[in-house]
C-alpha cells in the first residue's frame, strides 16, 4: 500500500481492523524498530516475516485481543 511519510504508514497500519501481526522492512534497523514499537498489533517482525517461526511450534496457540 503506498504512503508518503512514515507517519502516514503507521496511521494506515494502526487504522485497520486487523491487528494480528506486522512486518517492518527498512535499511535503518533503529528506525525500523522505532516504527515497529508504534504499531498496535500482536507481534511485529523487523526485516523479516515472523509467522514462519511460529509455524514451527506444534502446540502453538495464538489468542490476541485488541
PyMOL commands that set and color helices and strands:
alter all, ss='L'
color gray80, all
select helices_A, chain A and resi 6-14+29-37+51-54
alter helices_A, ss='H'
color red, helices_A
select strands_A, chain A and resi 21-24+43-46
alter strands_A, ss='S'
color yellow, strands_A
deselect
rebuild
show_as cartoon
